[in-house]
Amino acid sequence: APAAPAVASAPARTGGGGGEQVTVQRGDTASKIAGAYKPADVSLDQMLVALLAANPNAFIGGNVNRMRAGAVLDLPTAAQAAATPAAEARRTVTAQSRDFGSYRQRLAENAPTSNVAAASRNASGKLQANVEDRNAAASAPDKLTISQGSASTRAADEKVAQARQAQDASNRVAELSKNIEDLNKLKSSTGA
């Protein structure tokens, strides 16, 4: 059967009855898919483990957190999902989450960084406003004229742009560091 068109809120699904399949769209997670299709009497962890077991080639490194976009997943039945005891499924998902956290930390540590010299945020130039008498020329709009800066002004503008780029890079590194800290806190709070 042809794939159903992708919908932002739910993964694309094909087939019917017991042999249902889901096409992984960019941005989908295994948890999102497992949560959308899991039977009521099966835990999310059991469904994730069954999804991984039914589709080993759809997950990079056999980790449920590293699902390939574009993969077509065979949805496990309720019996397949319930075959793994809930406690064992929870341990498996927790271990894989720890492994994925380590993988993300290695990626963050190896992320390229750029060192940009500190730049001054001072700029110079002339600003001139020409305001016309509205009674004399009611149809003439106000005019704002900015004079062209000198070479030093252009250099200052370039320094400002470099400083912004350095700040953006610094903000990104800070954001990645915070994500790693949050993952470590989450890991320690789950009793890992």
Backbone bond lengths (Angstrom), bond angles and torsions (degrees), N, CA, C in turn:
res aa  C-N    CA-C-N  psi(-1)  N-CA   C-N-CA  omega(-1)  CA-C   N-CA-C  phi
1 A - - - 1.459 - - 1.522 109.17 -
2 P 1.315 119.77 140.66 1.467 121.31 179.49 1.521 110.84 -68.05
3 A 1.329 115.85 152.69 1.469 120.99 -178.63 1.524 110.02 -68.81
4 A 1.307 115.05 140.80 1.465 120.25 175.85 1.522 108.19 -71.51
5 P 1.322 118.69 152.52 1.468 119.61 178.73 1.522 110.43 -62.28
6 A 1.321 116.04 145.42 1.463 121.24 -178.30 1.516 109.93 -68.11
7 V 1.305 116.38 135.99 1.454 122.79 176.32 1.517 106.27 -118.03
8 A 1.312 117.79 135.59 1.464 121.58 -174.89 1.521 112.38 -59.12
9 S 1.335 118.24 -35.12 1.451 120.01 -173.86 1.528 113.69 -86.89
10 A 1.330 119.07 -20.30 1.459 120.70 -178.98 1.521 109.70 -139.41
11 P 1.343 116.60 145.28 1.464 119.61 178.51 1.526 110.89 -63.10
12 A 1.326 115.78 152.04 1.467 120.68 178.80 1.516 108.74 -70.09
13 R 1.337 116.73 138.23 1.455 120.35 -173.04 1.522 109.14 -128.56
14 T 1.338 116.11 142.22 1.458 120.99 176.37 1.513 108.92 -130.40
15 G 1.301 115.59 169.14 1.459 120.14 177.92 1.505 110.58 79.94
16 G 1.310 115.61 -175.26 1.455 120.35 179.02 1.505 108.41 -160.70
17 G 1.324 117.14 158.80 1.455 120.52 179.88 1.514 111.23 71.30
18 G 1.354 116.90 -135.23 1.457 121.90 -175.02 1.505 115.07 -77.84
19 G 1.335 119.42 -25.00 1.457 121.57 -175.09 1.511 113.25 -97.89
20 E 1.316 117.82 42.97 1.457 120.36 -177.39 1.519 111.67 -71.13
21 Q 1.328 113.88 148.05 1.457 121.12 178.13 1.520 108.86 -131.78
22 V 1.332 115.10 154.43 1.459 121.87 178.15 1.514 107.31 -129.85
23 T 1.337 117.17 133.65 1.456 121.56 174.95 1.521 107.96 -93.92
24 V 1.322 115.78 124.88 1.462 121.47 -177.54 1.527 109.06 -74.98
25 Q 1.325 115.26 122.84 1.460 121.50 177.02 1.524 108.86 -96.30
26 R 1.323 117.11 155.82 1.465 121.07 176.84 1.532 108.27 -56.87
27 G 1.317 116.50 130.81 1.457 121.48 -179.34 1.519 113.82 95.44
28 D 1.330 118.21 -14.12 1.465 120.73 176.40 1.519 109.59 -69.84
29 T 1.309 116.65 148.85 1.461 121.64 173.08 1.525 107.85 -121.04
30 A 1.322 115.34 158.75 1.464 119.55 178.75 1.526 109.49 -62.09
31 S 1.335 117.50 -37.85 1.469 120.73 179.54 1.525 111.30 -62.69
32 K 1.339 116.57 -40.08 1.470 120.73 179.77 1.530 109.64 -63.30
33 I 1.326 115.87 -45.17 1.472 119.65 -178.48 1.525 109.92 -68.85
34 A 1.345 116.83 -46.53 1.462 120.25 -179.01 1.523 110.39 -61.40
35 G 1.332 117.63 -41.46 1.457 120.96 179.32 1.517 112.87 -64.99
36 A 1.344 116.10 -34.86 1.464 120.29 -178.23 1.531 112.22 -72.59
37 Y 1.334 117.41 -29.00 1.469 119.82 -172.42 1.518 114.49 -118.06
38 K 1.322 119.03 2.23 1.464 119.65 -176.44 1.527 111.15 -73.79
39 P 1.324 116.77 143.71 1.471 120.47 174.24 1.533 109.83 -68.38
40 A 1.309 117.13 156.95 1.466 121.88 -175.30 1.528 112.62 -63.30
41 D 1.327 117.56 -32.99 1.466 120.45 -175.56 1.532 113.44 -90.53
42 V 1.329 117.27 12.81 1.472 122.67 -178.67 1.530 108.05 -119.79
43 S 1.348 116.59 137.20 1.465 119.49 178.89 1.529 109.97 -75.96
44 L 1.312 115.62 160.94 1.464 120.52 177.82 1.524 110.01 -60.18
45 D 1.344 117.35 -41.38 1.459 120.62 179.38 1.522 111.60 -62.17
46 Q 1.338 117.21 -41.49 1.470 120.28 178.29 1.529 110.30 -62.63
47 M 1.324 116.60 -41.05 1.465 120.51 -179.64 1.524 110.04 -66.81
48 L 1.342 117.27 -39.91 1.469 120.37 178.59 1.528 111.18 -62.44
49 V 1.332 116.59 -45.23 1.474 120.31 179.81 1.526 110.20 -63.98
50 A 1.334 117.20 -41.39 1.468 120.49 178.80 1.528 110.83 -66.66
51 L 1.323 117.93 -37.62 1.467 122.47 177.89 1.523 109.91 -62.88
52 L 1.330 116.21 -42.79 1.469 121.65 177.94 1.525 110.75 -64.87
53 A 1.329 116.67 -44.40 1.467 120.60 -178.98 1.533 111.70 -65.06
54 A 1.328 116.48 -35.96 1.466 120.61 -178.16 1.532 112.69 -78.39
55 N 1.353 117.07 -17.85 1.467 121.14 -174.44 1.529 111.44 -139.37
56 P 1.344 118.33 60.22 1.469 119.24 -174.49 1.532 113.75 -60.81
57 N 1.312 118.41 -30.35 1.467 120.99 -177.62 1.527 113.35 -79.57
58 A 1.321 116.78 -9.14 1.463 120.01 -178.87 1.530 112.10 -87.19
59 F 1.348 116.53 -5.94 1.463 120.77 -176.15 1.521 109.71 -121.68
60 I 1.318 116.23 126.19 1.468 121.99 -179.36 1.523 108.56 -70.96
61 G 1.333 115.73 128.98 1.462 120.69 178.68 1.516 113.49 65.29
62 G 1.340 118.23 18.10 1.456 121.01 -179.89 1.521 113.19 65.00
63 N 1.335 117.46 22.32 1.466 121.31 -178.31 1.521 109.07 -106.87
64 V 1.317 116.27 126.88 1.457 122.55 -176.20 1.539 112.03 -63.40
65 N 1.335 116.81 -18.65 1.472 121.10 179.50 1.522 112.94 -85.18
66 R 1.338 118.29 -5.73 1.465 121.24 -176.68 1.534 109.90 -121.52
67 M 1.319 116.14 66.74 1.461 123.04 -177.28 1.529 110.38 -84.19
68 R 1.304 116.61 139.94 1.463 121.78 -178.94 1.537 110.54 -82.33
69 A 1.343 115.82 129.83 1.467 120.33 174.60 1.522 107.84 -67.67
70 G 1.310 117.29 140.22 1.455 122.13 179.03 1.519 113.53 90.68
71 A 1.342 117.91 -10.94 1.465 120.64 179.24 1.526 109.39 -67.85
72 V 1.327 115.79 148.24 1.457 121.43 175.20 1.528 106.52 -103.88
73 L 1.312 116.52 114.88 1.460 122.10 -176.55 1.520 111.09 -95.45
74 D 1.321 115.74 134.58 1.463 120.66 170.39 1.519 106.56 -84.33
75 L 1.324 117.40 122.66 1.461 120.49 -179.50 1.523 109.51 -77.61
76 P 1.340 117.68 128.79 1.461 119.89 178.79 1.532 110.48 -71.70
77 T 1.329 114.63 153.23 1.465 119.71 176.49 1.521 108.47 -78.09
78 A 1.329 116.18 170.66 1.461 120.78 178.33 1.519 110.42 -61.09
79 A 1.330 117.31 -38.89 1.468 120.86 179.74 1.526 110.72 -65.63
80 Q 1.334 117.22 -40.97 1.470 120.21 178.66 1.528 110.21 -64.70
81 A 1.321 117.31 -41.50 1.462 121.15 -179.02 1.520 111.19 -67.98
82 A 1.336 117.51 -36.81 1.461 121.66 -178.71 1.524 112.19 -79.10
83 A 1.326 118.72 -9.99 1.466 122.01 -177.44 1.530 111.95 -63.92
84 T 1.320 118.10 -31.02 1.466 121.52 177.44 1.528 107.97 -91.66
85 P 1.339 117.76 124.47 1.481 119.22 178.85 1.531 110.69 -58.34
86 A 1.324 116.51 146.23 1.470 121.93 -175.06 1.527 112.09 -57.20
87 A 1.337 118.20 -41.80 1.472 121.02 -178.77 1.526 110.84 -65.07
88 E 1.320 116.45 -40.84 1.473 120.23 179.22 1.532 110.50 -67.27
89 A 1.326 116.81 -40.18 1.467 120.87 178.06 1.521 110.02 -62.71
90 R 1.330 117.04 -40.61 1.472 121.38 179.33 1.524 110.34 -62.67
91 R 1.346 117.07 -43.79 1.472 120.25 178.77 1.527 110.92 -62.86
92 T 1.307 117.44 -40.55 1.467 121.70 179.85 1.529 110.97 -63.63
93 V 1.316 116.71 -47.68 1.466 120.77 -178.85 1.527 110.38 -65.60
94 T 1.334 117.73 -39.74 1.466 121.22 178.75 1.525 110.33 -63.21
95 A 1.325 117.24 -44.83 1.474 120.90 179.13 1.526 110.63 -62.65
96 Q 1.328 117.14 -42.06 1.462 120.19 -179.91 1.524 110.82 -68.16
97 S 1.326 117.66 -33.47 1.467 120.48 176.94 1.522 110.47 -66.50
98 R 1.346 116.37 -39.25 1.463 120.30 176.25 1.528 110.04 -62.12
99 D 1.329 116.65 -45.73 1.467 120.71 178.79 1.520 110.96 -60.70
100 F 1.331 116.26 -40.89 1.462 120.05 -179.80 1.523 110.25 -67.29
101 G 1.337 117.86 -37.59 1.457 121.65 176.33 1.526 111.03 -60.71
102 S 1.331 116.64 -42.04 1.472 120.87 177.71 1.523 110.24 -64.45
103 Y 1.323 116.20 -41.59 1.472 121.25 178.44 1.528 110.50 -60.46
104 R 1.344 116.85 -45.41 1.467 120.37 179.39 1.517 111.53 -64.42
105 Q 1.345 116.67 -37.15 1.460 119.65 179.61 1.523 110.41 -66.32
106 R 1.340 117.00 -40.56 1.476 119.75 176.83 1.521 110.24 -62.05
107 L 1.327 117.16 -39.97 1.469 120.29 177.72 1.522 110.51 -62.41
108 A 1.322 116.48 -44.22 1.465 120.32 -178.71 1.526 110.98 -64.91
109 E 1.338 117.03 -39.12 1.465 120.18 -179.78 1.523 111.78 -67.53
110 N 1.327 116.59 -29.74 1.458 120.57 -178.68 1.524 112.89 -95.17
111 A 1.327 116.67 5.08 1.469 119.67 179.40 1.521 109.31 -66.07
112 P 1.328 116.78 137.20 1.467 119.14 179.98 1.525 110.74 -65.69
113 T 1.312 114.64 140.56 1.459 119.56 176.75 1.514 107.79 -120.07
114 S 1.290 116.08 153.18 1.460 119.38 178.04 1.514 108.44 -124.82
115 N 1.322 115.24 134.06 1.458 120.48 177.38 1.517 108.07 -100.83
116 V 1.294 115.65 117.35 1.457 121.52 179.45 1.517 106.79 -116.87
117 A 1.301 115.51 131.27 1.459 119.89 179.91 1.516 110.03 -61.16
118 A 1.317 115.42 145.71 1.458 119.91 178.48 1.523 109.22 -61.45
119 A 1.288 115.94 139.07 1.467 120.19 -177.62 1.514 109.54 -121.99
120 S 1.301 114.69 153.26 1.455 121.10 177.75 1.523 108.17 -80.22
121 R 1.300 116.59 145.07 1.464 120.93 178.98 1.522 111.45 -100.25
122 N 1.311 117.12 17.76 1.462 120.39 179.21 1.518 110.03 -85.85
123 A 1.296 116.15 138.14 1.461 121.60 176.54 1.525 107.49 -134.11
124 S 1.314 114.43 152.24 1.461 117.03 178.98 1.519 108.84 -128.06
125 G 1.291 116.02 160.19 1.458 121.88 -179.05 1.514 108.32 162.55
126 K 1.293 115.97 172.41 1.461 120.07 -179.23 1.517 108.83 -114.78
127 L 1.289 115.76 138.91 1.446 122.42 177.93 1.522 107.26 -119.95
128 Q 1.309 114.68 126.35 1.457 117.98 -176.22 1.517 108.10 -132.01
129 A 1.312 116.89 131.52 1.453 121.30 178.85 1.520 108.54 -112.11
130 N 1.302 116.23 128.85 1.458 121.48 175.44 1.522 107.38 -106.40
131 V 1.313 116.60 111.23 1.453 121.21 179.80 1.519 107.64 -108.44
132 E 1.320 115.52 126.03 1.456 119.39 -179.30 1.522 109.59 -100.05
133 D 1.313 115.97 152.90 1.454 121.31 178.23 1.526 107.91 -67.34
134 R 1.342 117.69 121.63 1.463 121.24 -176.31 1.533 111.54 -67.09
135 N 1.319 117.59 -29.20 1.460 119.53 178.63 1.526 110.55 -69.46
136 A 1.338 116.26 -34.85 1.459 119.32 -177.83 1.530 110.57 -76.09
137 A 1.310 116.60 -38.93 1.469 119.48 -178.19 1.518 108.52 -138.45
138 A 1.305 117.26 80.37 1.455 122.49 -174.89 1.526 111.87 -63.98
139 S 1.334 117.67 -28.16 1.459 119.45 -177.16 1.528 112.83 -88.83
140 A 1.325 118.07 -9.01 1.470 119.97 -177.49 1.532 109.63 -83.20
141 P 1.354 117.60 125.66 1.465 120.03 179.05 1.532 110.67 -76.68
142 D 1.330 115.81 160.73 1.456 120.46 173.89 1.521 108.51 -63.19
143 K 1.328 116.60 149.64 1.457 121.07 -179.32 1.516 109.51 -122.88
144 L 1.303 116.00 140.17 1.459 122.24 175.80 1.517 106.16 -123.33
145 T 1.313 116.39 123.48 1.459 120.46 -178.39 1.519 108.85 -117.74
146 I 1.314 116.60 130.36 1.465 121.81 176.28 1.509 106.93 -113.08
147 S 1.328 115.94 124.61 1.460 118.81 -178.22 1.516 110.04 -76.81
148 Q 1.312 116.46 151.21 1.465 121.63 176.62 1.519 108.77 -67.36
149 G 1.316 116.01 133.17 1.454 119.90 179.37 1.518 110.99 -79.38
150 S 1.291 114.70 166.98 1.463 120.97 178.46 1.521 109.25 -81.19
151 A 1.327 116.24 -178.92 1.462 121.18 178.45 1.520 110.21 -60.10
152 S 1.345 117.29 -34.94 1.462 119.59 179.58 1.533 110.81 -67.70
153 T 1.336 116.89 -32.02 1.460 120.35 176.88 1.521 110.32 -66.84
154 R 1.337 115.34 -43.53 1.470 118.56 178.72 1.521 110.16 -63.52
155 A 1.319 118.33 -38.90 1.462 121.60 178.40 1.531 109.76 -64.60
156 A 1.337 116.20 -40.32 1.461 119.62 178.44 1.527 110.36 -64.79
157 D 1.337 117.25 -40.35 1.463 121.03 177.84 1.523 110.57 -61.88
158 E 1.324 116.21 -40.07 1.455 120.12 178.91 1.527 110.49 -65.19
159 K 1.337 116.20 -38.90 1.464 119.79 177.61 1.524 110.66 -64.14
160 V 1.324 116.47 -39.20 1.455 120.31 177.94 1.532 109.52 -62.64
161 A 1.321 116.99 -43.39 1.462 121.00 178.83 1.523 110.52 -62.44
162 Q 1.335 117.20 -42.03 1.466 120.69 178.62 1.531 110.45 -65.04
163 A 1.315 116.60 -39.04 1.466 119.88 179.13 1.525 110.36 -64.49
164 R 1.337 115.31 -41.25 1.476 118.33 177.66 1.519 110.71 -63.14
165 Q 1.321 116.61 -42.13 1.460 120.60 179.01 1.529 110.27 -62.70
166 A 1.313 117.03 -41.92 1.466 121.06 178.13 1.525 109.98 -64.02
167 Q 1.330 116.79 -40.73 1.468 120.55 179.46 1.523 110.26 -65.27
168 D 1.346 117.26 -41.32 1.465 121.02 178.07 1.518 110.35 -61.47
169 A 1.334 117.12 -43.46 1.466 121.22 178.91 1.526 109.61 -64.00
170 S 1.309 116.48 -42.24 1.471 121.06 178.93 1.523 110.39 -63.40
171 N 1.328 116.78 -42.25 1.465 120.50 177.98 1.516 111.15 -62.66
172 R 1.319 117.62 -39.32 1.471 121.92 -179.88 1.527 110.17 -65.34
173 V 1.352 116.62 -43.75 1.466 120.34 178.27 1.524 109.63 -62.18
174 A 1.340 116.97 -42.28 1.462 120.85 178.82 1.528 110.85 -62.95
175 E 1.334 116.20 -39.99 1.459 120.37 179.25 1.526 111.02 -64.80
176 L 1.338 116.49 -43.50 1.467 120.27 177.93 1.523 110.60 -62.97
177 S 1.328 117.11 -42.16 1.468 121.01 178.99 1.529 110.36 -61.82
178 K 1.343 116.48 -41.80 1.462 119.83 178.97 1.519 110.52 -64.28
179 N 1.340 117.59 -40.53 1.462 120.65 178.46 1.518 110.75 -61.41
180 I 1.330 116.47 -40.49 1.464 120.51 179.50 1.525 109.64 -65.88
181 E 1.343 116.88 -43.15 1.465 120.28 177.76 1.524 110.53 -61.22
182 D 1.326 117.21 -42.86 1.465 121.02 179.21 1.523 110.99 -62.67
183 L 1.336 116.35 -40.95 1.466 119.71 177.94 1.521 110.38 -63.94
184 N 1.344 117.03 -41.87 1.460 120.35 179.10 1.526 110.91 -64.91
185 K 1.348 117.76 -39.84 1.461 120.75 177.06 1.522 110.13 -63.74
186 L 1.337 115.78 -43.10 1.455 120.58 179.23 1.517 110.04 -61.89
187 K 1.326 115.50 -42.26 1.455 120.94 -179.14 1.531 109.92 -62.33
188 S 1.325 117.00 -44.46 1.456 120.20 -178.12 1.530 111.11 -72.34
189 S 1.335 118.49 -30.12 1.454 120.76 -179.09 1.529 112.29 -77.65
190 T 1.328 117.45 -19.72 1.475 120.14 178.87 1.503 111.30 -87.02
191 G 1.337 116.54 6.72 1.464 119.59 177.15 1.506 112.70 79.14
192 A 1.360 117.51 25.61 1.457 120.54 -177.03 1.509 111.13 -73.27
